[in-house]
Amino acid sequence: MIGWLVVAQVLAAPITLDEVRAASRDNLAALQAELDVARAQANVTTAKAVIYPQLSMQGQLGGSVFSDQRTGYAPDGSRNPDSLGGSRGNFLLGLAINQLIYDGGRWWNQIAQSGAAAEASQGQLDEQRLASQFEAERRFFELLRAQQALEVLKQTVDRSQQQLERARSLFEAGRGQKRDALDAEVNLGNDQIQVVRSQQAIVSAQVDLLNWLARPTAEVEAVAPASLLGAPGPGPEAGAALSLAREHRPLLKALASQQRASKLSLEVAHAAYLPRVSATAAYNRTSTGAEPFFIEPTYQNGLSFGLVMQWDLFSGFATQAQVSRASSDLRTTELQQSQAERELAAEIRRTSAALDAQLKIATLAERNRAIAELALKLAEERFNAGAGSTLEVRDAQIKLTQTQLTQVQGRIDVEIARASLGRIVGAPL
């Protein structure tokens, strides 16, 4: 290889597919989904708060000052006596407890609704993690594709270098033409250009992967997983994949939880038609002076208790509107779930077909590569024997490079298609 092509390499840290999958949980979208789950859990706690006694305390220390007062005239026409001004204290200590007994079923339906919403949020989190993991896997394989393509192009440079040396030797021995040596040198330069471009593609793939994993930019090298070492195995049938998806896909579980939450929301809305009953108890200690308030604890005390019923007989049609909105929300979730099931079946069929096609392409690419290697060997033997030309060798080299790149492309496409199907199913294949 020509010296100007040598570039100082920074030792790249290896990164495996398992590491990428684990690190995908730190993706921004996945972390935001985790926060949504935390908020949903807080909503569950808020919904449960109503079943506990509500305790409140009130205290007040103050006073008032007033001037002489004239109260007007008595009914017989005589003037009422004036009241003299003065001051009065205002001391208050109160403790009240309120316990909800019945509210038409609203509180237990709200608790169940918030629980279903929390389950839906967890399902959305699992769904987002699946999506984040698949995108991380895809970027990992894109980096691996770029690395393997670079190795293919380096091999092409080595072959071009050897062809240049053979062409020069034949020319110097009087068995070849100067043009063959010049053509071989141009071919070598073109191949070196492709290597430089491929190196830039690797940098771009590294940046894409690390950005998705929320890691600082660095030199990393994708380590080929064990699945790439042998022949690719077949994918599951579409029917089997659909059965797995119905069992494992988080999106379906999330939609089912959302539908249950919508049904409970309708029950909550209907509860507004019924009365609410609560038990109350209150202790109050009041006084207009500090001495009886602080020094005489047996005085100025009061205790009250009772049952309170409140029934909103007419709310300006607000209750009817809430019931109508809850019914519409329920219908929306039912439509979304039906559509998701149809789309799931379509996605599985399309992705299964894509995986089968990529498996066939990979098999054909392997066969073409073997044929191209044989064709290059024959062309080189003819050139060394003086019966062929540099153009024949170059044409065979180009075809071999193309078949090798196609093989790399096809093999990586198989892994991406398999990962895509696993993401749709919701479980590793």
C-alpha positions as CSV (number, residue, x, y, z in Angstrom):
1,M,0.0,0.0,0.0
2,I,1.3,3.5,-0.8
3,G,2.7,5.3,2.2
4,W,0.4,8.3,2.0
5,L,-2.6,6.1,2.8
6,V,-1.2,5.0,6.1
7,V,-3.2,6.8,8.9
8,A,-2.4,6.8,12.6
9,Q,-5.0,4.6,14.2
10,V,-6.3,5.1,17.7
11,L,-6.9,1.9,19.6
12,A,-10.6,1.3,19.3
13,A,-12.5,0.0,22.3
14,P,-14.4,-3.2,21.4
15,I,-18.2,-3.2,21.9
16,T,-20.4,-6.2,21.7
17,L,-24.0,-6.7,20.7
18,D,-25.0,-7.6,24.3
19,E,-23.4,-4.4,25.6
20,V,-25.3,-2.4,23.0
21,R,-28.6,-4.0,24.0
22,A,-27.9,-3.2,27.7
23,A,-26.8,0.3,27.0
24,S,-29.9,1.0,24.9
25,R,-31.9,1.4,28.2
26,D,-30.0,4.6,28.7
27,N,-31.4,6.1,25.5
28,L,-33.2,9.4,26.0
29,A,-36.6,8.0,24.8
30,A,-36.3,5.0,27.1
31,L,-35.4,7.2,30.1
32,Q,-38.4,9.5,29.3
33,A,-40.7,6.4,29.3
34,E,-39.3,5.5,32.7
35,L,-40.3,8.9,34.0
36,D,-43.8,8.3,32.6
37,V,-44.0,5.1,34.6
38,A,-43.0,7.0,37.8
39,R,-45.7,9.6,37.2
40,A,-48.3,6.9,36.7
41,Q,-47.2,5.2,40.0
42,A,-47.6,8.6,41.7
43,N,-51.1,8.8,40.3
44,V,-51.9,5.5,41.9
45,T,-50.8,6.9,45.3
46,T,-52.9,10.0,44.7
47,A,-56.0,7.9,43.8
48,K,-55.6,5.9,47.0
49,A,-55.3,9.0,49.2
50,V,-59.1,9.4,49.3
51,I,-59.7,6.2,51.2
52,Y,-57.7,7.4,54.1
53,P,-59.0,9.7,56.8
54,Q,-58.4,13.4,55.9
55,L,-57.0,15.2,59.0
56,S,-56.6,18.9,59.2
57,M,-55.6,21.3,62.0
58,Q,-56.3,25.0,62.4
59,G,-54.9,27.5,64.9
60,Q,-55.3,31.2,65.3
61,L,-54.0,33.8,67.7
62,G,-55.2,37.3,67.3
63,G,-57.5,40.1,68.5
64,S,-59.6,43.0,67.5
65,V,-59.9,46.6,68.6
66,F,-63.1,48.6,68.1
67,S,-64.3,52.1,69.0
68,D,-67.5,53.3,70.7
69,Q,-70.6,52.1,68.9
70,R,-74.0,53.7,68.5
71,T,-76.6,51.2,67.7
72,G,-79.5,53.6,66.6
73,Y,-83.0,53.7,68.1
74,A,-85.3,51.2,69.8
75,P,-88.6,50.3,68.2
76,D,-90.5,52.7,70.6
77,G,-88.5,55.6,69.3
78,S,-86.1,56.0,72.2
79,R,-82.4,56.1,71.5
80,N,-80.4,53.0,72.4
81,P,-77.5,53.4,74.7
82,D,-74.0,53.7,73.2
83,S,-71.6,50.9,73.6
84,L,-68.1,51.7,74.6
85,G,-65.1,50.8,72.5
86,G,-62.6,48.2,73.6
87,S,-60.6,45.2,72.5
88,R,-61.2,41.5,72.3
89,G,-58.9,38.5,71.8
90,N,-59.4,35.8,69.2
91,F,-57.9,32.4,70.2
92,L,-58.7,29.3,68.2
93,L,-57.5,25.7,68.0
94,G,-59.3,23.3,65.8
95,L,-58.8,19.6,64.7
96,A,-61.1,18.1,62.1
97,I,-61.2,14.6,60.6
98,N,-63.2,13.5,57.5
99,Q,-63.7,10.0,56.3
100,L,-65.3,9.2,52.9
101,I,-67.8,6.4,53.2
102,Y,-69.5,6.2,49.8
103,D,-69.2,8.2,46.7
104,G,-71.1,6.1,44.1
105,G,-68.1,3.8,43.4
106,R,-65.9,6.6,42.2
107,W,-63.0,6.1,44.5
108,W,-62.4,2.4,44.0
109,N,-62.9,2.8,40.3
110,Q,-60.4,5.6,40.2
111,I,-57.9,3.4,42.1
112,A,-58.4,0.6,39.6
113,Q,-58.2,3.1,36.7
114,S,-54.9,4.6,37.9
115,G,-53.6,1.0,38.3
116,A,-54.5,0.1,34.8
117,A,-53.0,3.4,33.5
118,A,-49.8,2.4,35.4
119,E,-49.8,-1.0,33.7
120,A,-50.2,0.8,30.4
121,S,-47.3,3.0,31.1
122,Q,-45.2,0.0,32.0
123,G,-46.2,-1.6,28.7
124,Q,-45.3,1.6,26.8
125,L,-41.9,1.6,28.6
126,D,-41.3,-2.0,27.6
127,E,-42.4,-1.1,24.0
128,Q,-40.0,1.9,24.0
129,R,-37.2,-0.3,25.3
130,L,-37.8,-2.7,22.4
131,A,-37.7,0.1,19.9
132,S,-34.6,1.6,21.5
133,Q,-32.9,-1.8,21.5
134,F,-33.7,-2.5,17.9
135,E,-32.4,0.9,16.8
136,A,-29.2,0.3,18.8
137,E,-28.8,-3.1,17.2
138,R,-29.4,-1.7,13.8
139,R,-26.7,1.0,14.3
140,F,-24.4,-1.7,15.7
141,F,-24.8,-3.8,12.6
142,E,-24.3,-0.7,10.4
143,L,-21.0,-0.2,12.1
144,L,-20.1,-3.8,11.7
145,R,-21.1,-3.6,8.0
146,A,-18.8,-0.6,7.5
147,Q,-15.9,-2.4,9.2
148,Q,-16.3,-5.6,7.1
149,A,-16.7,-3.5,4.0
150,L,-13.4,-1.8,4.8
151,E,-11.7,-5.2,5.2
152,V,-13.0,-6.2,1.8
153,L,-11.7,-3.0,0.2
154,K,-8.3,-3.5,1.9
155,Q,-8.1,-6.9,0.4
156,T,-8.9,-5.3,-3.0
157,V,-6.1,-2.9,-2.5
158,D,-3.7,-5.8,-1.7
159,R,-4.8,-7.6,-4.9
160,S,-4.3,-4.4,-6.9
161,Q,-0.9,-3.9,-5.3
162,Q,0.1,-7.5,-6.3
163,Q,-1.3,-7.0,-9.8
164,L,0.8,-3.8,-10.2
165,E,3.9,-5.6,-9.1
166,R,3.2,-8.4,-11.6
167,A,2.5,-5.9,-14.4
168,R,5.8,-4.1,-13.7
169,S,7.7,-7.3,-13.6
170,L,6.3,-8.5,-16.9
171,F,7.1,-5.1,-18.5
172,E,10.6,-5.1,-17.2
173,A,11.1,-8.7,-18.4
174,G,9.8,-7.7,-21.9
175,R,6.8,-9.8,-21.6
176,G,4.2,-7.1,-21.0
177,Q,3.2,-3.6,-22.0
178,K,3.9,-0.4,-20.2
179,R,0.2,0.4,-20.5
180,D,-0.7,-2.6,-18.4
181,A,1.5,-1.3,-15.6
182,L,0.0,2.2,-15.8
183,D,-3.5,0.8,-15.8
184,A,-2.7,-1.3,-12.7
185,E,-1.3,1.7,-10.9
186,V,-4.5,3.7,-11.6
187,N,-6.6,0.8,-10.4
188,L,-4.6,0.7,-7.2
189,G,-5.2,4.5,-6.6
190,N,-8.9,4.1,-7.2
191,D,-9.1,1.2,-4.7
192,Q,-7.2,3.3,-2.1
193,I,-9.7,6.1,-2.6
194,Q,-12.5,3.6,-1.8
195,V,-10.6,2.6,1.4
196,V,-10.5,6.3,2.6
197,R,-14.2,6.7,1.9
198,S,-14.9,3.5,3.8
199,Q,-12.9,4.7,6.8
200,Q,-15.0,7.9,6.9
201,A,-18.2,5.7,6.8
202,I,-16.9,3.9,9.9
203,V,-16.5,7.1,11.8
204,S,-20.0,8.1,10.8
205,A,-21.4,4.8,12.0
206,Q,-19.5,5.1,15.3
207,V,-21.0,8.5,16.0
208,D,-24.5,7.3,15.1
209,L,-24.2,4.3,17.5
210,L,-22.7,6.2,20.4
211,N,-25.1,9.1,20.1
212,W,-28.0,6.7,20.4
213,L,-26.5,5.0,23.4
214,A,-25.9,8.5,25.0
215,R,-22.2,7.9,25.2
216,P,-19.4,10.4,24.3
217,T,-17.9,10.1,20.9
218,A,-14.9,7.7,20.8
219,E,-13.3,5.1,18.7
220,V,-15.2,1.8,19.1
221,E,-15.1,-1.4,17.1
222,A,-18.1,-3.6,16.8
223,V,-17.3,-7.2,17.7
224,A,-19.1,-9.7,15.4
225,P,-21.6,-11.8,17.3
226,A,-21.5,-15.6,17.3
227,S,-24.5,-15.6,15.0
228,L,-22.4,-14.2,12.2
229,L,-19.7,-17.0,12.4
230,G,-21.8,-19.7,10.8
231,A,-24.5,-20.0,8.2
232,P,-27.7,-18.0,9.2
233,G,-30.5,-20.1,10.5
234,P,-34.1,-19.9,9.2
235,G,-36.6,-17.6,10.8
236,P,-39.9,-18.6,12.4
237,E,-43.0,-19.0,10.3
238,A,-45.4,-16.1,10.2
239,G,-48.1,-18.0,12.1
240,A,-45.7,-18.9,14.9
241,A,-44.3,-15.4,15.1
242,L,-47.8,-14.0,15.3
243,S,-48.6,-16.3,18.3
244,L,-45.4,-15.2,20.0
245,A,-46.3,-11.6,19.4
246,R,-49.8,-11.9,20.9
247,E,-48.1,-13.4,24.0
248,H,-45.1,-11.1,24.4
249,R,-45.6,-7.8,22.5
250,P,-45.7,-5.0,25.1
251,L,-47.8,-2.8,22.9
252,L,-50.8,-5.2,22.9
253,K,-50.6,-5.4,26.7
254,A,-50.4,-1.6,27.0
255,L,-53.4,-1.2,24.7
256,A,-55.4,-3.8,26.8
257,S,-54.6,-1.9,30.0
258,Q,-55.6,1.4,28.3
259,Q,-58.9,-0.1,27.3
260,R,-59.5,-1.3,30.9
261,A,-58.6,2.2,32.2
262,S,-61.1,3.7,29.7
263,K,-63.9,1.4,31.0
264,L,-63.1,2.4,34.5
265,S,-63.1,6.1,33.5
266,L,-66.7,5.5,32.3
267,E,-67.6,4.0,35.7
268,V,-66.1,7.0,37.4
269,A,-68.1,9.4,35.3
270,H,-71.3,7.5,36.1
271,A,-70.6,7.8,39.8
272,A,-71.3,11.5,39.6
273,Y,-75.1,10.6,39.4
274,L,-75.0,9.1,42.9
275,P,-74.7,10.8,46.3
276,R,-71.6,11.0,48.4
277,V,-71.6,10.2,52.1
278,S,-68.8,11.0,54.6
279,A,-68.3,10.9,58.3
280,T,-67.0,14.0,60.1
281,A,-65.7,14.8,63.5
282,A,-64.2,18.0,64.8
283,Y,-62.7,19.4,68.0
284,N,-62.6,23.1,68.6
285,R,-61.3,25.3,71.4
286,T,-62.1,29.0,71.2
287,S,-61.8,31.9,73.5
288,T,-61.7,35.7,73.5
289,G,-59.0,35.8,76.1
290,A,-55.7,34.2,76.7
291,E,-56.2,33.1,80.3
292,P,-59.2,30.7,79.8
293,F,-57.5,29.5,76.5
294,F,-54.1,28.6,77.9
295,I,-54.6,28.2,81.7
296,E,-58.0,26.6,82.0
297,P,-57.9,23.5,79.7
298,T,-61.3,22.2,80.9
299,Y,-63.1,25.2,79.5
300,Q,-63.7,26.5,76.0
301,N,-63.8,23.0,74.4
302,G,-66.2,21.7,71.8
303,L,-66.7,18.4,70.0
304,S,-68.9,17.8,67.0
305,F,-69.5,14.8,64.7
306,G,-72.0,13.5,62.2
307,L,-72.7,12.1,58.8
308,V,-72.8,14.3,55.7
309,M,-74.6,13.5,52.5
310,Q,-74.1,15.5,49.3
311,W,-76.1,14.8,46.1
312,D,-75.5,16.9,43.1
313,L,-79.0,16.7,41.5
314,F,-78.1,19.0,38.6
315,S,-74.7,20.1,37.4
316,G,-75.6,22.1,34.3
317,F,-75.2,18.9,32.1
318,A,-71.5,18.6,33.1
319,T,-72.0,15.0,34.3
320,Q,-73.6,14.1,31.0
321,A,-70.7,15.6,29.1
322,Q,-68.2,13.7,31.2
323,V,-70.0,10.4,30.6
324,S,-70.2,11.1,26.9
325,R,-66.4,12.0,26.8
326,A,-65.5,8.8,28.7
327,S,-67.7,6.7,26.3
328,S,-65.8,8.3,23.3
329,D,-62.4,7.6,24.9
330,L,-63.4,4.0,25.5
331,R,-64.5,3.6,21.8
332,T,-61.2,5.2,20.8
333,T,-59.1,2.7,22.7
334,E,-61.2,-0.2,21.3
335,L,-60.5,1.0,17.8
336,Q,-56.8,1.5,18.5
337,Q,-56.5,-2.0,19.8
338,S,-58.2,-3.5,16.8
339,Q,-56.1,-1.5,14.4
340,A,-52.9,-2.5,16.4
341,E,-53.7,-6.2,16.0
342,R,-54.3,-5.8,12.2
343,E,-51.0,-3.9,11.9
344,L,-49.2,-6.4,13.9
345,A,-50.3,-9.3,11.6
346,A,-49.3,-7.2,8.6
347,E,-45.9,-6.3,10.1
348,I,-45.1,-9.9,10.9
349,R,-46.0,-11.1,7.5
350,R,-44.0,-8.4,5.8
351,T,-40.9,-8.8,8.1
352,S,-41.0,-12.6,7.9
353,A,-41.0,-12.3,4.1
354,A,-38.2,-9.8,4.2
355,L,-36.1,-12.2,6.5
356,D,-36.8,-15.1,4.1
357,A,-35.7,-13.0,1.1
358,Q,-32.5,-11.9,2.9
359,L,-31.7,-15.5,3.7
360,K,-32.0,-16.4,0.1
361,I,-29.9,-13.4,-1.0
362,A,-27.2,-14.4,1.5
363,T,-27.1,-17.9,0.1
364,L,-26.8,-16.6,-3.5
365,A,-24.2,-14.0,-2.5
366,E,-22.0,-16.7,-1.0
367,R,-22.2,-18.8,-4.2
368,N,-21.4,-15.8,-6.4
369,R,-18.4,-14.9,-4.2
370,A,-17.0,-18.5,-4.7
371,I,-17.5,-18.2,-8.4
372,A,-15.9,-14.8,-8.6
373,E,-12.8,-16.0,-6.6
374,L,-12.4,-18.8,-9.2
375,A,-12.8,-16.4,-12.1
376,L,-10.1,-14.1,-10.6
377,K,-7.8,-17.0,-10.2
378,L,-8.2,-18.0,-13.8
379,A,-7.7,-14.4,-15.0
380,E,-4.5,-14.0,-13.0
381,E,-3.1,-17.3,-14.3
382,R,-3.8,-16.2,-17.9
383,F,-2.1,-12.8,-17.2
384,N,0.9,-14.4,-15.6
385,A,1.2,-16.8,-18.6
386,G,1.0,-13.8,-21.0
387,A,-2.3,-14.9,-22.5
388,G,-4.4,-12.3,-20.7
389,S,-4.5,-8.6,-20.1
390,T,-4.7,-6.3,-17.1
391,L,-8.3,-5.4,-18.1
392,E,-9.3,-9.0,-17.7
393,V,-7.7,-9.2,-14.3
394,R,-9.3,-5.9,-13.3
395,D,-12.7,-6.9,-14.4
396,A,-12.4,-10.1,-12.3
397,Q,-11.1,-8.1,-9.4
398,I,-14.1,-5.7,-9.5
399,K,-16.5,-8.6,-9.8
400,L,-14.9,-10.3,-6.8
401,T,-15.0,-7.1,-4.7
402,Q,-18.7,-6.5,-5.6
403,T,-19.6,-10.1,-4.7
404,Q,-17.8,-9.8,-1.4
405,L,-19.5,-6.5,-0.6
406,T,-22.8,-8.0,-1.6
407,Q,-22.1,-10.9,0.7
408,V,-21.3,-8.6,3.6
409,Q,-24.4,-6.5,2.8
410,G,-26.6,-9.6,2.6
411,R,-25.3,-11.2,5.8
412,I,-25.8,-8.0,7.8
413,D,-29.2,-7.5,6.3
414,V,-30.2,-10.9,7.6
415,E,-29.2,-10.0,11.1
416,I,-31.1,-6.6,10.9
417,A,-34.2,-8.4,9.5
418,R,-34.0,-10.9,12.3
419,A,-33.7,-8.2,14.9
420,S,-36.6,-6.3,13.3
421,L,-38.8,-9.4,13.6
422,G,-37.8,-9.9,17.2
423,R,-38.7,-6.3,17.9
424,I,-42.2,-6.8,16.4
425,V,-42.7,-10.1,18.2
426,G,-41.5,-8.7,21.5
427,A,-39.2,-11.5,22.3
428,P,-35.7,-12.7,21.1
429,L,-35.8,-15.2,18.2
